[in-house]
């Protein structure tokens, strides 16, 4: 919203006046010193990742505010997202990171990722994300409780569709009616923070959302789309209105010290006509687990790779062996074959993560197994094997990006891969959330493009919300 509001005004002014206007406005932005932590700054026209953090802090609230009651001190991150903007393609991707994800911290040891910002602030969180996911972070944006409510106030509330009355007695959410409800600042905060979300059933009983943090992240992403749409309809593309919006929100966010005014303005100018519905949303595939008495989430690395490559800026055409994690299993029973093949793949440059035995020892043709979304990685491994291996898509999670099962036909590992055939995958597929499989313990990789209502949806009441 900040970028959208500021740059359209700047774009409509003369160049000298625009620069002065930009500096005056952005001098009011809150700043956090992160220069040595962030990845090397790129040009505003280049793809870049922005870490968006909602701070679980009541420090700016009135002591009598209900949200502040019973809260311990300290800094926590209630919401973490990475926004990737690709100006040349006029595309944007949003990745939600669950706060209970178990990760190795940059400072040592393993904890929930939410612990990183508690222990070392934004620098520790950025280092942890970059180290664990391999995602470069170029800029940082932070919003706390009070600032979030101010942003919602500025745009006059945010319309959200509810299939049924909803509540969360912990976050203080209370929506007594179904349908399109314009959330007030207080209810909007309760909605995006809700972790014990309940819906009222036709029989009058209340049912807790069984998806937990996964449902929470989905609601947050839907809220962002609605909020952006609301900002546009309220006049964010009208120079006079948007100048007032900009004044109202400048004090509501904190950004890194390296993000200069002209850089923000230039980037936003390239997205001035971007429609909120075009934002591509992603959720990491995770499984429920427990460490001691603590309930945590673990990343399903093999299923997450296609998503993470988007945020690393690695397409299928740019894929290198170092980008692919490989496990080798012996499918012939020949002593030491899995280890030999694994070592040879490591020499080529692949990241090898272990060896083992296949389910049987009578495999005729060497096979490369992969999950949906990892086609390009599997193809690259298969073309490094002699003869070229067979590709096999599997449904369950794998312990690596791909698993090689050696067969009786295997001769060795090529230093250079054979050229891809016309049947080789050339791009990552988009997995629509409506067809993605889920279980109580595994959330499948989901890449969702949100679109406006189609002709067949014109009568759907949600479309007007």
C-alpha positions as CSV (number, residue, x, y, z in Angstrom):
1,X,0.0,0.0,0.0
2,X,2.8,2.4,0.9
3,X,4.6,1.8,-2.4
4,X,1.4,2.1,-4.4
5,X,0.3,5.3,-2.7
6,X,3.6,7.1,-2.9
7,X,4.8,6.5,-6.4
8,X,1.7,7.3,-8.3
9,X,1.8,10.7,-6.8
10,X,5.5,11.0,-7.6
11,X,4.9,9.8,-11.2
12,X,2.4,12.6,-11.8
13,X,4.7,15.4,-10.6
14,X,7.7,17.0,-12.4
15,X,11.0,15.2,-11.9
16,X,12.6,17.8,-9.6
17,X,9.4,18.3,-7.6
18,X,8.9,14.5,-7.5
19,X,12.3,13.9,-5.9
20,X,11.8,16.6,-3.3
21,X,8.3,15.3,-2.5
22,X,9.7,11.8,-2.2
23,X,12.4,12.8,0.2
24,X,10.1,14.8,2.4
25,X,7.6,12.0,2.7
26,X,10.1,9.2,3.3
27,X,12.1,11.1,5.9
28,X,9.2,10.2,8.2
29,X,9.6,6.5,7.8
30,X,10.7,4.5,10.8
31,X,14.0,2.8,10.1
32,X,15.9,-0.3,11.5
33,X,19.6,-0.7,11.0
34,X,20.1,-3.8,8.9
35,X,22.7,-2.8,6.3
36,X,25.2,-5.5,7.1
37,X,22.6,-8.3,7.3
38,X,20.6,-7.9,4.1
39,X,21.6,-9.4,0.8
40,X,23.4,-7.1,-1.6
41,X,21.0,-4.4,-2.9
42,X,19.8,-4.8,-6.4
43,X,18.4,-2.3,-8.9
44,X,14.7,-1.4,-8.4
45,X,14.1,-3.0,-11.8
46,X,15.5,-6.3,-10.8
47,X,13.7,-9.2,-8.9
48,X,14.0,-8.8,-5.2
49,X,12.6,-10.3,-2.0
50,X,11.0,-8.3,0.8
51,X,10.6,-9.8,4.3
52,X,7.2,-8.7,5.7
53,X,6.9,-9.1,9.5
54,X,3.9,-8.5,11.7
55,X,5.3,-7.9,15.2
56,X,3.4,-9.5,18.1
57,X,3.9,-6.4,20.2
58,X,1.5,-4.4,22.3
59,X,4.2,-1.7,23.1
60,X,2.4,1.0,21.2
61,X,-1.0,0.3,22.5
62,X,-2.8,1.9,25.5
63,X,-2.3,-0.2,28.6
64,X,-6.1,-0.5,28.9
65,X,-6.4,-1.9,25.3
66,X,-7.9,-5.4,25.5
67,X,-5.2,-6.7,23.2
68,X,-2.5,-5.6,25.7
69,X,-4.1,-7.4,28.6
70,X,-2.0,-10.3,30.0
71,X,0.7,-10.0,27.4
72,X,4.4,-10.7,28.3
73,X,7.0,-8.3,27.2
74,X,9.6,-8.9,24.5
75,X,9.4,-9.0,20.7
76,X,7.7,-11.8,18.8
77,X,6.8,-12.2,15.2
78,X,3.1,-13.1,14.8
79,X,3.3,-13.2,11.0
80,X,6.2,-13.8,8.5
81,X,5.9,-13.5,4.8
82,X,8.3,-13.0,1.9
83,X,7.1,-10.9,-1.0
84,X,9.0,-11.4,-4.3
85,X,8.5,-8.7,-6.9
86,X,9.6,-9.3,-10.5
87,X,9.3,-5.9,-12.2
88,X,10.1,-7.0,-15.8
89,X,7.4,-9.7,-15.6
90,X,5.1,-7.4,-13.6
91,X,4.6,-10.4,-11.3
92,X,4.6,-10.8,-7.5
93,X,4.7,-13.8,-5.3
94,X,3.8,-14.0,-1.6
95,X,5.2,-16.8,0.7
96,X,3.8,-17.4,4.2
97,X,6.2,-18.9,6.8
98,X,4.5,-20.6,9.7
99,X,5.7,-19.2,13.0
100,X,6.0,-22.7,14.6
101,X,8.3,-24.1,11.8
102,X,11.3,-25.9,13.4
103,X,14.5,-24.5,12.0
104,X,18.3,-24.2,12.8
105,X,18.8,-20.7,14.1
106,X,21.6,-18.6,12.7
107,X,23.0,-18.1,16.2
108,X,23.0,-21.9,16.9
109,X,20.7,-24.6,18.0
110,X,17.2,-25.3,16.6
111,X,13.9,-23.7,17.7
112,X,10.7,-22.5,16.2
113,X,11.4,-19.8,13.7
114,X,9.4,-17.3,15.8
115,X,12.2,-17.6,18.4
116,X,14.7,-16.0,16.0
117,X,13.3,-12.5,16.4
118,X,12.9,-12.9,20.1
119,X,16.5,-13.8,20.6
120,X,18.2,-11.5,18.1
121,X,15.7,-9.2,16.5
122,X,15.3,-8.7,12.8
123,X,19.0,-9.5,12.0
124,X,18.7,-13.0,13.6
125,X,15.4,-13.6,11.7
126,X,16.9,-12.6,8.4
127,X,20.0,-14.6,8.8
128,X,17.9,-17.7,9.8
129,X,15.7,-17.4,6.8
130,X,18.5,-16.9,4.4
131,X,20.5,-19.7,5.9
132,X,17.7,-22.3,6.1
133,X,15.7,-21.6,3.0
134,X,18.5,-20.2,0.8
135,X,16.3,-17.2,0.0
136,X,18.1,-13.8,-0.2
137,X,16.4,-11.0,1.7
138,X,16.9,-7.6,0.1
139,X,14.6,-5.5,2.2
140,X,12.6,-5.6,5.4
141,X,9.2,-4.2,6.4
142,X,7.8,-4.4,9.9
143,X,4.3,-3.6,11.3
144,X,3.1,-3.8,14.9
145,X,-0.4,-4.1,16.4
146,X,-1.1,-0.4,16.6
147,X,0.3,0.3,13.1
148,X,-1.7,-2.5,11.6
149,X,-4.9,-1.1,13.1
150,X,-4.0,2.3,11.8
151,X,-3.5,1.0,8.3
152,X,-7.0,-0.6,8.3
153,X,-8.5,2.6,9.7
154,X,-7.0,4.6,6.8
155,X,-8.8,2.5,4.2
156,X,-12.1,2.4,6.1
157,X,-12.0,-1.2,7.1
158,X,-11.6,-4.4,5.0
159,X,-14.5,-6.4,3.6
160,X,-14.1,-10.2,4.2
161,X,-16.5,-12.9,3.3
162,X,-17.6,-15.3,6.0
163,X,-19.5,-18.5,5.2
164,X,-20.8,-18.7,8.8
165,X,-20.6,-16.7,12.0
166,X,-17.0,-16.8,13.3
167,X,-15.2,-16.2,16.5
168,X,-11.9,-16.6,18.4
169,X,-12.1,-16.1,22.1
170,X,-8.3,-15.7,22.4
171,X,-7.8,-13.1,19.7
172,X,-11.2,-11.5,20.5
173,X,-12.6,-12.0,17.0
174,X,-16.4,-11.8,17.0
175,X,-18.3,-12.0,13.7
176,X,-22.0,-12.8,14.6
177,X,-23.3,-12.9,11.0
178,X,-22.3,-14.7,7.8
179,X,-21.8,-12.9,4.5
180,X,-19.7,-9.9,3.5
181,X,-18.5,-8.1,6.7
182,X,-16.4,-5.0,6.7
183,X,-14.0,-5.6,9.5
184,X,-13.1,-2.7,11.8
185,X,-9.4,-2.2,12.7
186,X,-9.9,-4.2,16.0
187,X,-11.7,-7.1,14.3
188,X,-9.2,-7.1,11.4
189,X,-6.4,-7.6,13.9
190,X,-8.3,-10.3,15.6
191,X,-9.0,-12.0,12.3
192,X,-5.4,-12.2,11.0
193,X,-4.0,-13.2,14.4
194,X,-6.6,-15.9,15.0
195,X,-5.1,-19.3,15.8
196,X,-8.2,-20.9,17.5
197,X,-10.7,-19.9,14.8
198,X,-14.2,-21.2,15.2
199,X,-17.3,-21.3,12.9
200,X,-20.9,-21.8,13.9
201,X,-22.5,-24.9,12.5
202,X,-26.2,-25.0,11.3
203,X,-27.1,-26.8,14.5
204,X,-25.8,-23.8,16.5
205,X,-22.6,-25.6,17.8
206,X,-19.1,-24.1,17.3
207,X,-16.5,-26.0,15.4
208,X,-12.7,-25.2,15.7
209,X,-10.9,-24.9,12.4
210,X,-8.8,-28.1,12.3
211,X,-6.2,-26.7,10.0
212,X,-4.6,-24.5,12.7
213,X,-1.8,-22.3,11.5
214,X,-2.4,-23.4,7.9
215,X,-5.8,-21.9,8.0
216,X,-4.5,-18.8,9.7
217,X,-1.9,-18.3,6.9
218,X,-4.7,-18.7,4.3
219,X,-6.9,-16.2,6.0
220,X,-3.9,-13.7,6.2
221,X,-3.3,-14.0,2.5
222,X,-6.9,-13.5,1.6
223,X,-7.0,-10.5,3.9
224,X,-4.0,-8.9,2.1
225,X,-5.8,-9.3,-1.3
226,X,-9.0,-7.7,0.2
227,X,-7.0,-4.9,1.8
228,X,-5.1,-4.1,-1.4
229,X,-8.4,-4.1,-3.4
230,X,-10.0,-1.8,-0.8
231,X,-7.1,0.6,-1.1
232,X,-7.5,0.9,-4.8
233,X,-11.3,1.3,-4.7
234,X,-10.9,3.9,-2.0
235,X,-8.9,6.1,-4.3
236,X,-5.3,4.9,-4.1
237,X,-4.9,5.7,-7.8
238,X,-6.3,9.2,-7.3
239,X,-3.4,11.6,-6.6
240,X,-5.3,13.8,-4.1
241,X,-6.7,10.9,-2.2
242,X,-3.6,8.9,-2.2
243,X,-1.5,11.8,-0.9
244,X,-3.8,11.7,2.2
245,X,-3.4,8.0,2.5
246,X,0.3,8.2,2.3
247,X,0.5,10.8,5.1
248,X,-1.6,8.5,7.3
249,X,0.5,5.3,6.7
250,X,4.0,6.7,6.8
251,X,4.2,6.5,10.5
252,X,2.7,3.0,10.6
253,X,5.6,0.9,9.3
254,X,9.3,0.5,9.8
255,X,11.7,-0.4,7.0
256,X,15.4,-1.2,6.7
257,X,17.9,1.6,6.5
258,X,19.2,0.6,3.1
259,X,15.9,1.1,1.3
260,X,16.2,4.6,-0.1
261,X,13.2,6.7,-1.0
262,X,14.0,6.8,-4.7
263,X,14.4,3.0,-4.7
264,X,10.9,2.4,-3.2
265,X,9.3,5.0,-5.5
266,X,11.0,3.5,-8.6
267,X,9.9,0.0,-7.7
268,X,6.4,1.0,-7.0
269,X,6.1,2.9,-10.2
270,X,6.6,-0.3,-12.1
271,X,3.7,-1.9,-10.2
272,X,1.3,1.1,-10.4
273,X,-1.2,-0.9,-12.5
274,X,-0.7,-4.2,-10.7
275,X,-4.1,-5.8,-9.8
276,X,-4.2,-7.4,-6.4
277,X,-5.9,-10.6,-7.8
278,X,-2.7,-11.3,-9.8
279,X,-0.7,-11.9,-6.6
280,X,0.5,-15.5,-6.6
281,X,0.3,-17.0,-3.1
282,X,2.4,-19.9,-1.7
283,X,2.3,-21.9,1.5
284,X,5.2,-24.1,2.6
285,X,4.4,-27.9,2.8
286,X,4.9,-29.0,6.4
287,X,4.1,-31.9,8.8
288,X,3.1,-31.7,12.4
289,X,5.6,-33.0,14.9
290,X,6.6,-32.7,18.5
291,X,9.8,-31.8,20.3
292,X,9.5,-32.7,24.0
293,X,6.2,-31.2,25.0
294,X,6.2,-28.6,22.3
295,X,4.1,-28.9,19.1
296,X,6.0,-27.9,16.1
297,X,6.0,-28.0,12.3
298,X,8.7,-29.5,10.1
299,X,9.4,-28.6,6.5
300,X,8.9,-31.3,3.8
301,X,12.0,-30.2,2.0
302,X,11.5,-32.2,-1.2
303,X,8.0,-30.7,-1.8
304,X,9.1,-27.2,-0.8
305,X,12.0,-27.0,-3.3
306,X,9.8,-25.8,-6.3
307,X,8.4,-23.0,-4.2
308,X,11.8,-22.0,-2.7
309,X,13.4,-21.9,-6.2
310,X,10.9,-19.2,-7.2
311,X,12.1,-17.0,-4.3
312,X,15.7,-17.8,-5.1
313,X,15.2,-16.8,-8.7
314,X,16.1,-20.2,-10.0
315,X,14.0,-21.3,-12.9
316,X,14.2,-24.7,-14.6
317,X,16.5,-23.4,-17.3
318,X,18.9,-22.1,-14.7
319,X,18.9,-25.2,-12.6
320,X,22.4,-26.5,-11.6
321,X,23.4,-29.7,-9.9
322,X,24.2,-27.8,-6.7
323,X,20.5,-26.8,-6.6
324,X,19.4,-30.5,-6.4
325,X,19.4,-32.7,-3.3
326,X,19.8,-36.4,-4.2
327,X,19.4,-39.6,-2.3
328,X,20.6,-42.9,-3.9
329,X,19.0,-46.3,-3.2
330,X,20.5,-49.7,-4.3
331,X,18.0,-51.5,-6.6
332,X,20.3,-54.3,-7.7
333,X,21.8,-55.7,-4.6
334,X,25.4,-55.1,-5.9
335,X,27.6,-54.3,-2.9
336,X,28.4,-50.6,-2.5
337,X,26.5,-49.5,-5.7
338,X,24.4,-46.8,-4.0
339,X,27.5,-45.3,-2.3
340,X,29.5,-45.4,-5.6
341,X,26.7,-43.7,-7.5
342,X,26.2,-41.1,-4.7
343,X,29.9,-40.2,-4.7
344,X,29.9,-39.9,-8.5
345,X,26.9,-37.5,-8.4
346,X,28.6,-35.5,-5.6
347,X,31.7,-35.1,-7.8
348,X,29.5,-33.7,-10.6
349,X,28.2,-31.2,-8.2
350,X,24.9,-32.6,-6.8
351,X,24.1,-32.3,-3.1
352,X,23.9,-35.9,-2.0
353,X,22.0,-36.5,1.3
354,X,22.4,-40.3,1.9
355,X,22.1,-43.8,0.5
356,X,20.1,-46.9,1.3
357,X,18.5,-50.0,-0.1
358,X,15.5,-50.0,-2.4
359,X,12.3,-52.1,-1.7
360,X,13.7,-54.8,-4.0
361,X,16.9,-55.9,-5.7
362,X,15.6,-56.8,-9.2
363,X,15.2,-53.3,-10.7
364,X,15.9,-53.5,-14.4
365,X,16.1,-49.8,-15.3
366,X,17.5,-47.0,-13.2
367,X,14.7,-44.8,-12.0
368,X,14.6,-41.2,-10.7
369,X,11.7,-40.6,-8.4
370,X,10.3,-37.1,-7.7
371,X,7.2,-35.3,-6.4
372,X,5.0,-32.9,-8.5
373,X,6.9,-29.7,-9.0
374,X,10.4,-31.2,-9.0
375,X,10.3,-32.3,-12.7
376,X,13.2,-30.2,-13.8
377,X,15.4,-31.4,-10.9
378,X,14.6,-35.1,-11.7
379,X,15.2,-34.5,-15.4
380,X,18.6,-33.0,-14.8
381,X,19.7,-36.0,-12.6
382,X,18.3,-38.5,-15.1
383,X,20.4,-36.9,-17.9
384,X,23.5,-37.2,-15.9
385,X,23.1,-41.0,-15.6
386,X,24.2,-43.4,-18.2
387,X,22.0,-44.5,-19.7
388,X,19.4,-41.8,-19.1
389,X,17.2,-42.9,-16.3
390,X,13.4,-43.3,-16.2
391,X,11.4,-40.6,-14.5
392,X,8.8,-41.7,-11.9
393,X,6.4,-39.2,-10.2
394,X,5.4,-40.3,-6.7
395,X,2.7,-38.9,-4.4
396,X,4.3,-39.2,-1.0
397,X,7.0,-36.9,0.5
398,X,10.6,-37.8,-0.3
399,X,13.7,-37.3,1.9
400,X,15.4,-35.3,-0.9
401,X,14.4,-33.4,-4.0
402,X,14.8,-36.7,-6.0
403,X,15.6,-40.3,-5.2
404,X,17.7,-42.4,-7.6
405,X,16.9,-46.1,-7.6
406,X,19.8,-47.9,-9.3
407,X,18.9,-50.6,-11.9
408,X,20.7,-53.4,-13.7
409,X,21.2,-51.2,-16.8
410,X,23.3,-48.5,-15.0
411,X,26.7,-47.9,-16.5
412,X,27.8,-44.8,-14.6
413,X,27.4,-41.1,-14.1
414,X,28.2,-38.6,-16.8
415,X,30.2,-35.5,-16.1
416,X,28.1,-33.6,-18.6
417,X,24.3,-34.3,-19.0
418,X,22.9,-35.4,-22.4
419,X,20.8,-32.7,-24.1
420,X,17.2,-32.5,-22.9
421,X,14.7,-34.2,-25.2
422,X,11.6,-32.6,-26.5
423,X,9.7,-34.4,-23.7
424,X,11.9,-33.0,-20.9
425,X,10.1,-30.6,-18.6
426,X,10.9,-27.0,-19.3
427,X,9.0,-25.1,-16.6
428,X,7.6,-25.6,-13.1
429,X,3.9,-26.4,-13.2
430,X,1.3,-24.5,-11.2
431,X,-0.5,-26.6,-8.7
432,X,-4.0,-25.2,-8.0
433,X,-5.1,-25.3,-4.4
434,X,-8.4,-26.8,-5.3
435,X,-6.8,-30.0,-6.4
436,X,-3.9,-30.1,-3.9
437,X,-4.1,-33.0,-1.6
438,X,-3.9,-32.6,2.2
439,X,-4.0,-34.7,5.3
440,X,-4.2,-34.0,8.9
441,X,-0.4,-34.1,9.1
442,X,0.8,-33.0,5.7
443,X,-0.1,-29.8,3.8
444,X,0.6,-30.2,0.1
445,X,2.6,-27.6,-1.9
446,X,0.1,-25.0,-3.0
447,X,0.7,-22.3,-5.6
448,X,-2.5,-20.4,-6.0
449,X,-3.2,-17.6,-8.4
450,X,-6.2,-15.5,-7.1
451,X,-8.4,-14.2,-9.9
452,X,-11.5,-12.1,-10.2
453,X,-14.8,-13.8,-10.7
454,X,-15.5,-15.4,-14.0
455,X,-18.7,-15.2,-16.0
456,X,-19.9,-18.3,-14.2
457,X,-19.2,-16.8,-10.9
458,X,-21.0,-13.5,-11.5
459,X,-23.9,-14.4,-9.3
460,X,-21.7,-15.6,-6.5
461,X,-22.2,-13.1,-3.6
462,X,-18.6,-13.5,-2.6
463,X,-17.6,-11.8,-5.9
464,X,-19.0,-8.4,-4.7
465,X,-17.3,-8.6,-1.3
